[in-house]
Amino acid sequence: MSNHSRRRVLKAFGAAAAGVSLGAGSATASAADERFLVNLTEVSRSEIPDDVEIIHDLSKADVLVARGDQSTVGSAAATAPDVRIDRSDDGSGAVVEAEGPRASENSASHNHDGPPSNSEYQWDKRVQDLNADLTDKPGGGRSIHDVTTGEGTRIAVVDSGVYDGHPDLEGVVNEDLSTNITGDGYDFRPNGAGNHGTHVAGTIAATNSNDGPGGGVLGTAPDTELVAIRMFSGLQGYAGDGLAAWMYAAEIGCDAINYSVGYTVSDTEEYPVLLELEQIISQVATEVRSQGTVIVNSAGNASLDMDAPNQLSLPTEADGVFGVAATGPIGYGWGGKHSDNEAKWLTGNRLEEPTTEPAFYTNYGSAVDVSAAGGNADLDAIATNPNAYNDLVYSTINTTDDDGTVTSGYGWKAGTSMAAPQVAGAVALVRSLRPDATPDEVEGLIQETATMPEEGERYHGSGHLDLEALVRAAGGNGAGNGGKGKGKGNR
């Protein structure tokens, strides 16, 4: 494996938790203001004082999300502080990002000799032979979308909100089922929380419907239905709201939840209460899975070994959560001899590192179930060559002008946040072919058909997502044998 930018990640992100605080997260907060989680397997609900407010009732999983004085509720094992997640920090969002063109901007749309169309930046889809429109060999064989486009499935995007006014997302998001779980009074669309969720949504289900000169982008499962569940108000969200979103997604019959959210703490001796939080997450995951919903989670962006002593990355390491690490190329469309021939960007020796190269920032270890395209980056090259952003994942975004006008566009992001939706889209493809497959069977198929790059299990789990092999297996006889991700937590 190459050492591209991996040394620099320690300087960029440090070794401690990023973008996370416990409880109310404010020096002026009183005990009565604190948010916390209650494990009803450790304390009876009748023992909870009346002055403790129940924010989310997840009692089907024996869990409550509460506000009040945590010390008044049961023993130490009965509660865990809620985790506040700050998306303004790179550790909880995209590691690297850049805006591309607006949806209405003019650019050529063809495969050879000229400015690339939007879809030509999608190395993550092209390398998987997702659709004949994304290849220089149209008619050269069946693509994934000749077999399935995810029709009849439903995927929840639990994130910062989804801008459904984007031309490649129109008609994709179920407005009636989409919701805001934060209680801030607005709807499911982004509310000061950036375009992270919109980018994720495009990776899963963009339809390539933009009829502008530059065209659009295409998602893994463009005929799946998305449910946008916003858990961030502004740039802050709570783990408890995320768990409530999981329960809601399962109750409305989602085939998968894309949860590109996580938090890493490097010393559980310093924060032992997070082991209680891990147990609570596992209880919710068990209930969600019992209703047939797969939980797909980004493994984290701190370049940390999740098997190191006292290291804990949540929710990835909780039982029942399917963890995805990130990979990406170095050198996609950087320029040079073939810079004007987009059809050759992935061919020959034009990549310094392949698309399966572990991204410099990705967490790794036995909690990884599979790897998928999340984007890579040579940070030195990006500083001098704008084309180096092509190694990131290109998808739908929204921007807000100074006057409040929301504009559709496209942009690059890299992170395990971008790898998880590749797998969530894959779940939609499997469930469209096998609607009765259990979460164990779906995950098992994804893992059994994954291909193993040379870096091995440490970075790739069971292997790298292989949509062609997956769809072939899902369309045949027999079922998967169940994923390895049900018994994690080996630290």
Backbone torsions as a table, in degrees:
resi	resn	phi	psi	omega
1	MET	NA	141.6	-178.9
2	SER	-74.0	165.7	-178.8
3	ASN	-106.8	24.3	-176.2
4	HIS	-56.7	114.0	170.8
5	SER	63.5	0.1	-176.2
6	ARG	-66.4	-36.0	177.9
7	ARG	-65.8	-34.7	-175.7
8	ARG	-71.9	-19.9	-177.1
9	VAL	-63.7	-33.2	180.0
10	LEU	-65.4	-35.8	176.6
11	LYS	-70.1	-38.1	-174.4
12	ALA	-75.0	-35.9	-171.3
13	PHE	-121.7	-12.0	-178.8
14	GLY	71.8	-174.5	-176.0
15	ALA	-107.7	-1.3	-175.9
16	ALA	-102.4	179.0	179.6
17	ALA	-62.9	145.6	-178.8
18	ALA	-122.2	134.4	173.6
19	GLY	68.3	27.0	-175.5
20	VAL	-131.4	138.0	168.7
21	SER	-139.2	157.4	-176.9
22	LEU	-100.3	147.1	176.9
23	GLY	64.9	-144.3	-176.2
24	ALA	-70.9	-22.5	174.7
25	GLY	70.7	22.0	-178.4
26	SER	-133.2	135.5	-178.4
27	ALA	-65.0	-21.9	-177.3
28	THR	-96.8	-0.7	-176.7
29	ALA	-72.7	140.4	175.0
30	SER	-92.6	170.6	178.8
31	ALA	-58.6	-32.2	-178.5
32	ALA	-70.1	-14.8	-178.8
33	ASP	-92.4	-9.3	-168.6
34	GLU	-76.2	139.6	172.3
35	ARG	-94.3	141.3	178.0
36	PHE	-155.1	167.8	-179.4
37	LEU	-110.3	143.6	-178.8
38	VAL	-115.6	131.1	175.9
39	ASN	-98.9	106.5	-175.1
40	LEU	-74.2	-4.1	171.0
41	THR	-79.8	-10.8	-177.8
42	GLU	-111.8	-14.2	-179.1
43	VAL	-150.2	141.5	178.1
44	SER	-75.9	143.9	178.9
45	ARG	-61.9	-31.7	-179.4
46	SER	-66.6	-16.2	-179.6
47	GLU	-89.6	-4.4	-178.9
48	ILE	-79.9	124.9	-177.9
49	PRO	-58.7	151.4	-178.1
50	ASP	-64.3	-26.5	-177.3
51	ASP	-84.1	3.9	172.4
52	VAL	-89.8	120.4	-178.1
53	GLU	-84.5	132.5	175.5
54	ILE	-92.0	113.2	-179.2
55	ILE	-82.1	-47.4	178.0
56	HIS	-133.7	127.9	178.1
57	ASP	-95.7	103.3	179.3
58	LEU	-112.2	40.7	-171.6
59	SER	-67.1	-17.2	173.3
60	LYS	-62.1	-24.3	176.2
61	ALA	-105.4	11.9	-177.1
62	ASP	59.1	41.5	-178.6
63	VAL	-137.0	142.5	171.1
64	LEU	-127.4	145.1	169.1
65	VAL	-104.5	123.0	-168.5
66	ALA	-131.0	166.8	173.0
67	ARG	-134.2	134.3	179.4
68	GLY	150.7	-153.1	-178.7
69	ASP	-91.1	104.3	-176.1
70	GLN	-59.6	-33.5	-175.2
71	SER	-66.8	-14.2	-178.8
72	THR	-88.4	-2.0	-173.8
73	VAL	-113.0	103.4	171.2
74	GLY	59.1	-160.9	179.9
75	SER	-85.9	179.9	-179.9
76	ALA	-61.2	-32.3	-178.6
77	ALA	-75.1	-11.8	-174.5
78	ALA	-84.2	-16.1	-175.4
79	THR	-138.3	163.5	173.0
80	ALA	-147.3	144.2	178.2
81	PRO	-65.3	142.1	171.2
82	ASP	-68.8	149.7	-178.7
83	VAL	-104.8	124.6	175.6
84	ARG	-90.1	129.1	-175.1
85	ILE	-112.7	128.2	-176.8
86	ASP	-107.8	110.3	-177.2
87	ARG	-76.3	-6.1	177.4
88	SER	-74.2	-10.9	179.6
89	ASP	-97.3	137.9	-178.5
90	ASP	-57.5	-28.1	-176.9
91	GLY	-64.9	-21.0	-180.0
92	SER	-113.0	1.3	177.8
93	GLY	-131.4	-144.2	-180.0
94	ALA	-76.2	140.7	179.1
95	VAL	-73.9	-43.8	178.9
96	VAL	-135.7	144.2	177.2
97	GLU	-154.7	159.0	176.7
98	ALA	-157.5	140.6	176.8
99	GLU	-78.4	143.9	174.2
100	GLY	-107.7	-151.4	-177.0
101	PRO	-73.9	156.7	169.6
102	ARG	-73.2	160.0	-174.7
103	ALA	-62.5	-25.5	-176.8
104	SER	-92.0	-2.6	-173.1
105	GLU	-74.5	153.6	-174.3
106	ASN	-86.8	130.0	170.5
107	SER	-158.2	156.8	-180.0
108	ALA	-68.4	152.6	-179.0
109	SER	-132.2	86.5	179.2
110	HIS	-159.5	170.2	-173.5
111	ASN	-89.8	-13.2	-171.9
112	HIS	-134.8	138.5	164.1
113	ASP	55.4	73.0	175.5
114	GLY	160.9	179.6	178.1
115	PRO	-57.7	136.9	-177.1
116	PRO	-71.6	149.2	169.0
117	SER	-74.2	168.6	-178.9
118	ASN	-58.7	-43.7	-175.9
119	SER	-68.2	-19.6	179.8
120	GLU	-73.3	-13.7	172.5
121	TYR	-81.2	-7.7	-172.7
122	GLN	-87.3	68.9	176.4
123	TRP	-58.8	-32.7	-177.6
124	ASP	-64.0	-32.2	178.4
125	LYS	-88.5	-35.7	-177.9
126	ARG	-66.0	-41.1	-176.7
127	VAL	-68.7	-17.9	178.2
128	GLN	-94.3	1.8	-176.6
129	ASP	52.4	47.6	-174.8
130	LEU	-66.1	-41.0	-173.4
131	ASN	-152.7	142.8	-177.4
132	ALA	-62.9	-22.3	178.2
133	ASP	-72.5	-13.6	-178.5
134	LEU	-106.5	30.7	-179.8
135	THR	-137.7	157.8	175.5
136	ASP	-86.9	5.6	-179.4
137	LYS	-125.6	59.7	179.6
138	PRO	-59.0	138.3	-178.4
139	GLY	80.1	4.2	-176.2
140	GLY	-85.8	13.1	-179.8
141	GLY	143.1	168.9	-178.7
142	ARG	-72.3	139.2	174.9
143	SER	-102.4	173.7	177.2
144	ILE	-55.8	-44.5	-175.1
145	HIS	-74.3	-7.5	169.3
146	ASP	-74.6	-18.5	-179.4
147	VAL	-100.6	-46.4	-179.4
148	THR	-157.8	146.1	174.3
149	THR	-120.4	12.9	178.5
150	GLY	87.0	14.0	-176.9
151	GLU	-60.5	140.3	176.9
152	GLY	84.9	10.7	-179.4
153	THR	-116.6	168.5	-178.2
154	ARG	-141.7	128.2	-179.0
155	ILE	-122.6	131.6	176.0
156	ALA	-91.4	132.8	174.0
157	VAL	-108.4	99.1	179.9
158	VAL	-92.5	107.5	-166.0
159	ASP	-166.4	-148.5	-176.0
160	SER	-87.6	6.7	-175.4
161	GLY	104.5	157.9	-179.0
162	VAL	-125.9	129.0	176.1
163	TYR	-86.2	102.2	-175.3
164	ASP	-83.3	1.3	175.6
165	GLY	-82.7	-4.6	177.8
166	HIS	-65.5	137.2	-177.1
167	PRO	-60.2	-24.7	178.2
168	ASP	-89.6	-0.1	178.0
169	LEU	-122.5	1.0	179.2
170	GLU	-64.3	131.0	-179.7
171	GLY	80.0	-0.2	-178.0
172	VAL	-91.9	-36.5	-174.8
173	VAL	-91.3	128.1	175.9
174	ASN	-78.0	104.3	-175.9
175	GLU	-67.1	-33.0	-176.4
176	ASP	-70.5	-36.9	-178.3
177	LEU	-88.9	-25.3	-179.5
178	SER	-65.2	148.4	-172.6
179	THR	-154.3	167.7	174.7
180	ASN	-112.3	117.1	-174.9
181	ILE	-90.3	-5.2	-171.8
182	THR	-81.9	-22.4	-177.1
183	GLY	79.6	16.9	-178.3
184	ASP	-84.8	1.3	173.0
185	GLY	92.1	-5.0	179.0
186	TYR	-102.1	-177.4	-176.0
187	ASP	-93.8	-161.8	-174.1
188	PHE	-78.7	-9.9	-177.7
189	ARG	-76.2	161.3	-177.7
190	PRO	-55.5	137.1	179.3
191	ASN	-131.4	78.4	-179.1
192	GLY	74.9	9.4	-174.9
193	ALA	-103.0	9.7	178.2
194	GLY	80.7	-168.1	-173.2
195	ASN	-113.7	19.9	179.8
196	HIS	-55.8	-49.8	-178.7
197	GLY	-64.9	-35.4	178.0
198	THR	-66.9	-38.8	177.2
199	HIS	-64.0	-45.6	177.6
200	VAL	-59.5	-45.0	-178.4
201	ALA	-59.9	-40.6	179.4
202	GLY	-65.4	-37.9	178.1
203	THR	-62.3	-35.8	179.2
204	ILE	-77.5	-47.2	-161.6
205	ALA	-142.5	16.7	177.2
206	ALA	-59.3	144.4	-171.1
207	THR	-102.4	-3.2	-177.3
208	ASN	58.2	37.0	-175.1
209	SER	-93.0	-7.1	-179.6
210	ASN	-61.3	119.5	-178.8
211	ASP	-94.9	14.1	174.9
212	GLY	-70.0	171.7	-175.0
213	PRO	-59.0	-31.5	-178.7
214	GLY	-88.7	-2.8	-177.8
215	GLY	69.7	-165.3	-177.4
216	GLY	-123.9	-159.0	175.3
217	VAL	-125.0	160.9	-173.7
218	LEU	-121.8	135.0	177.4
219	GLY	-91.7	168.0	-179.9
220	THR	-62.4	-38.3	-176.2
221	ALA	-132.4	75.5	-172.3
222	PRO	-67.4	-12.0	178.2
223	ASP	-104.8	8.2	171.2
224	THR	-76.2	161.6	175.1
225	GLU	-102.1	131.2	177.7
226	LEU	-98.4	142.0	168.8
227	VAL	-116.6	116.7	-179.7
228	ALA	-89.8	121.3	177.8
229	ILE	-119.3	107.5	-176.3
230	ARG	-84.9	122.7	179.0
231	MET	-113.6	1.3	177.9
232	PHE	-112.4	131.2	172.2
233	SER	-110.5	113.2	-164.9
234	GLY	64.5	-137.2	-177.3
235	LEU	-97.9	8.7	-177.3
236	GLN	-119.5	142.4	175.6
237	GLY	-143.7	172.5	-179.7
238	TYR	-123.9	143.4	176.9
239	ALA	-58.0	-36.8	179.2
240	GLY	-62.0	-37.5	175.7
241	ASP	-66.4	-36.1	176.3
242	GLY	-62.2	-42.9	178.4
243	LEU	-64.9	-38.0	175.7
244	ALA	-63.1	-36.9	177.2
245	ALA	-65.2	-38.8	176.8
246	TRP	-59.1	-46.3	-178.0
247	MET	-63.9	-41.8	178.5
248	TYR	-62.9	-43.2	-178.9
249	ALA	-61.3	-41.0	178.7
250	ALA	-67.0	-39.8	-178.4
251	GLU	-64.0	-29.7	180.0
252	ILE	-95.9	11.7	170.7
253	GLY	81.7	30.4	177.6
254	CYS	-71.7	138.6	177.3
255	ASP	-72.8	-31.9	178.7
256	ALA	-151.6	156.6	171.3
257	ILE	-113.3	125.9	169.7
258	ASN	-94.2	116.1	-177.6
259	TYR	-122.0	84.8	179.4
260	SER	-86.8	58.3	-176.3
261	VAL	-141.8	141.6	176.7
262	GLY	-169.6	173.5	-178.7
263	TYR	-152.0	133.4	-176.2
264	THR	-117.9	130.2	175.1
265	VAL	-119.8	129.5	-172.0
266	SER	-88.4	-2.4	-178.1
267	ASP	-147.8	96.5	178.8
268	THR	-73.0	-12.5	172.2
269	GLU	-68.8	-33.8	177.7
270	GLU	-75.7	-35.6	-178.8
271	TYR	-123.3	66.7	-177.3
272	PRO	-63.5	-22.0	-179.5
273	VAL	-63.9	-18.7	179.9
274	LEU	-70.4	-18.8	172.9
275	LEU	-69.0	-33.6	173.8
276	GLU	-68.0	-37.6	177.4
277	LEU	-63.9	-39.8	177.4
278	GLU	-58.4	-41.6	178.7
279	GLN	-63.9	-41.1	179.7
280	ILE	-65.0	-43.0	177.4
281	ILE	-59.6	-43.0	-179.4
282	SER	-62.7	-37.2	177.6
283	GLN	-63.7	-43.3	178.6
284	VAL	-65.9	-42.2	179.9
285	ALA	-61.5	-39.5	179.1
286	THR	-61.8	-43.3	178.3
287	GLU	-65.6	-42.8	179.8
288	VAL	-62.0	-45.6	-179.6
289	ARG	-65.7	-31.5	179.3
290	SER	-63.8	-21.1	177.8
291	GLN	-95.5	6.6	173.1
292	GLY	94.3	10.8	-174.2
293	THR	-103.0	129.9	177.0
294	VAL	-88.6	135.9	178.7
295	ILE	-105.1	109.9	-179.0
296	VAL	-102.4	124.9	-172.3
297	ASN	-131.2	142.0	175.0
298	SER	-73.4	135.7	-171.4
299	ALA	-77.2	-15.8	177.8
300	GLY	114.8	154.9	-168.2
301	ASN	-116.4	26.7	-174.4
302	ALA	-103.9	8.5	-179.9
303	SER	54.7	38.3	-174.7
304	LEU	-107.8	147.0	173.9
305	ASP	-81.8	109.6	-177.0
306	MET	-72.3	-8.9	176.8
307	ASP	-93.1	-0.9	179.4
308	ALA	-65.7	151.3	-180.0
309	PRO	-55.6	134.6	176.5
310	ASN	65.7	10.0	179.3
311	GLN	-88.7	134.2	-179.5
312	LEU	-142.0	124.6	177.0
313	SER	-117.7	117.2	-177.1
314	LEU	-115.4	146.2	3.0
315	PRO	-87.9	7.3	-172.8
316	THR	-53.6	-40.7	-174.4
317	GLU	-85.9	-2.2	176.8
318	ALA	-74.3	147.8	178.2
319	ASP	-61.2	139.9	175.7
320	GLY	88.6	2.8	-179.7
321	VAL	-109.0	130.6	-176.3
322	PHE	-93.7	108.3	-171.9
323	GLY	-91.6	135.3	-175.9
324	VAL	-123.1	123.1	173.3
325	ALA	-91.4	167.0	-172.2
326	ALA	-113.2	144.2	173.4
327	THR	-131.8	169.1	175.8
328	GLY	179.9	162.6	-177.8
329	PRO	-83.0	168.8	164.3
330	ILE	-125.3	118.4	176.1
331	GLY	112.9	8.7	-177.1
332	TYR	-71.6	110.3	176.5
333	GLY	64.1	33.9	-178.0
334	TRP	-71.5	-21.5	-175.9
335	GLY	126.9	-167.0	-179.5
336	GLY	95.4	-154.0	-169.8
337	LYS	-57.6	-39.0	-175.4
338	HIS	-111.4	28.8	-176.8
339	SER	-66.1	-20.8	-179.0
340	ASP	-100.9	16.1	179.2
341	ASN	-130.8	86.8	-172.9
342	GLU	-63.2	-25.6	-179.3
343	ALA	-63.3	-20.3	-177.0
344	LYS	-102.3	5.8	-175.9
345	TRP	-62.7	-25.8	-178.8
346	LEU	-106.1	3.3	-173.0
347	THR	-104.9	165.2	176.3
348	GLY	61.1	-141.6	-178.0
349	ASN	-106.4	33.1	-173.9
350	ARG	-80.3	-11.4	176.2
351	LEU	-101.3	132.0	174.2
352	GLU	-71.2	-34.8	174.4
353	GLU	-135.2	145.9	-176.3
354	PRO	-73.6	170.1	-179.6
355	THR	-68.0	-14.7	178.2
356	THR	-92.6	4.0	178.6
357	GLU	-63.1	127.0	175.4
358	PRO	-56.7	130.0	-179.5
359	ALA	-64.6	148.2	-173.4
360	PHE	-60.4	-24.6	-172.9
361	TYR	-97.7	-13.5	-166.9
362	THR	-66.6	139.7	167.2
363	ASN	-69.8	159.1	-176.0
364	TYR	-149.6	169.5	-178.8
365	GLY	130.1	-175.4	-172.6
366	SER	-69.5	-12.6	176.4
367	ALA	-77.1	-9.5	176.4
368	VAL	-78.4	124.9	176.8
369	ASP	-89.7	-44.4	173.9
370	VAL	-148.6	167.5	169.7
371	SER	-109.6	159.2	178.2
372	ALA	-155.6	170.3	-175.9
373	ALA	-67.0	112.9	176.7
374	GLY	-120.8	-5.5	-177.8
375	GLY	95.2	144.4	177.6
376	ASN	-126.2	177.3	179.6
377	ALA	-162.7	137.1	165.6
378	ASP	-99.6	103.0	-171.3
379	LEU	-64.2	-32.3	176.2
380	ASP	-65.8	-42.1	-178.8
381	ALA	-67.0	-40.1	-179.6
382	ILE	-60.0	-32.6	-178.6
383	ALA	-64.5	-23.1	-175.9
384	THR	-123.4	-15.6	-174.9
385	ASN	-131.1	103.6	-179.5
386	PRO	-57.6	-26.6	179.9
387	ASN	-66.4	-17.7	179.4
388	ALA	-66.6	-17.4	174.5
389	TYR	-66.0	-16.7	-179.4
390	ASN	-62.1	-17.5	178.8
391	ASP	-76.3	-9.7	176.7
392	LEU	-84.1	174.6	178.0
393	VAL	-88.2	130.8	-176.4
394	TYR	-103.0	128.4	-176.9
395	SER	-158.8	-173.6	-179.2
396	THR	-71.6	142.5	171.8
397	ILE	-141.4	170.3	170.4
398	ASN	-130.5	145.3	175.1
399	THR	-126.6	155.4	179.9
400	THR	-118.0	121.2	180.0
401	ASP	-74.2	171.4	-178.2
402	ASP	-59.6	-29.3	-179.5
403	ASP	-88.1	6.2	178.2
404	GLY	91.3	-0.9	179.5
405	THR	-71.3	129.0	177.8
406	VAL	-91.8	129.8	-175.6
407	THR	-122.8	137.5	177.3
408	SER	-80.4	144.7	178.3
409	GLY	-161.3	-165.5	-180.0
410	TYR	-134.3	153.0	-179.5
411	GLY	-164.5	167.8	-179.5
412	TRP	-103.8	137.4	170.6
413	LYS	-141.0	150.9	173.2
414	ALA	-129.7	139.8	178.6
415	GLY	163.6	162.0	172.1
416	THR	-62.7	-18.8	172.6
417	SER	-58.6	-29.7	-179.2
418	MET	-87.6	-21.3	178.6
419	ALA	-78.4	-39.1	-178.1
420	ALA	-56.5	-45.4	-178.7
421	PRO	-65.7	-21.5	172.7
422	GLN	-61.2	-40.0	-178.8
423	VAL	-78.1	-37.6	176.4
424	ALA	-59.8	-40.7	175.5
425	GLY	-63.7	-36.2	177.6
426	ALA	-64.4	-36.3	175.7
427	VAL	-60.1	-40.8	178.3
428	ALA	-61.7	-41.2	179.0
429	LEU	-62.8	-43.3	-179.6
430	VAL	-65.2	-46.7	-176.3
431	ARG	-68.5	-26.0	176.0
432	SER	-67.7	-27.8	178.4
433	LEU	-93.3	-30.1	-180.0
434	ARG	-132.7	75.5	-174.0
435	PRO	-61.6	-22.3	-177.6
436	ASP	-97.4	5.8	-180.0
437	ALA	-65.8	136.4	178.6
438	THR	-75.8	164.2	173.9
439	PRO	-54.8	-40.2	177.2
440	ASP	-59.6	-42.8	-178.0
441	GLU	-69.7	-41.0	178.6
442	VAL	-62.4	-50.3	-179.6
443	GLU	-63.3	-38.6	178.3
444	GLY	-61.4	-42.3	177.6
445	LEU	-62.4	-43.2	179.7
446	ILE	-61.5	-41.8	-177.7
447	GLN	-74.6	-41.4	-178.1
448	GLU	-65.8	-29.7	-177.7
449	THR	-95.7	-4.6	179.3
450	ALA	-67.2	149.2	177.5
451	THR	-101.1	144.3	-173.6
452	MET	-100.5	109.6	173.4
453	PRO	-69.5	171.9	-171.4
454	GLU	-65.8	-22.0	-178.3
455	GLU	-71.5	-18.9	172.8
456	GLY	81.2	-166.1	-170.9
457	GLU	-64.0	-29.0	-175.1
458	ARG	-56.5	-38.6	-179.0
459	TYR	-104.5	-18.9	-171.3
460	HIS	-120.5	-1.3	-177.5
461	GLY	61.1	-122.8	177.1
462	SER	-77.5	-9.8	179.9
463	GLY	141.7	-173.5	-179.5
464	HIS	-96.3	135.6	-178.4
465	LEU	-49.5	128.1	179.7
466	ASP	-128.0	96.3	-174.4
467	LEU	-65.3	-37.4	-178.8
468	GLU	-62.3	-48.6	179.0
469	ALA	-66.1	-36.7	-179.3
470	LEU	-64.1	-49.1	-178.6
471	VAL	-65.8	-36.7	177.6
472	ARG	-62.2	-44.6	-179.2
473	ALA	-69.1	-40.0	-179.0
474	ALA	-67.6	-28.1	-179.7
475	GLY	-84.4	-8.0	-178.5
476	GLY	-95.4	-161.8	-178.7
477	ASN	-90.9	155.9	177.1
478	GLY	87.0	168.6	-178.4
479	ALA	-127.3	166.3	177.3
480	GLY	-68.0	163.2	-176.0
481	ASN	-95.5	7.2	179.2
482	GLY	97.0	139.8	-176.1
483	GLY	-81.3	162.8	177.4
484	LYS	-82.4	-7.3	-170.1
485	GLY	-78.1	6.9	-177.0
486	LYS	-86.3	-15.1	-175.6
487	GLY	-125.0	49.7	-176.9
488	LYS	-81.8	-173.4	176.9
489	GLY	103.5	12.4	176.7
490	ASN	-77.9	103.9	-177.1
491	ARG	-118.9	NA	NA
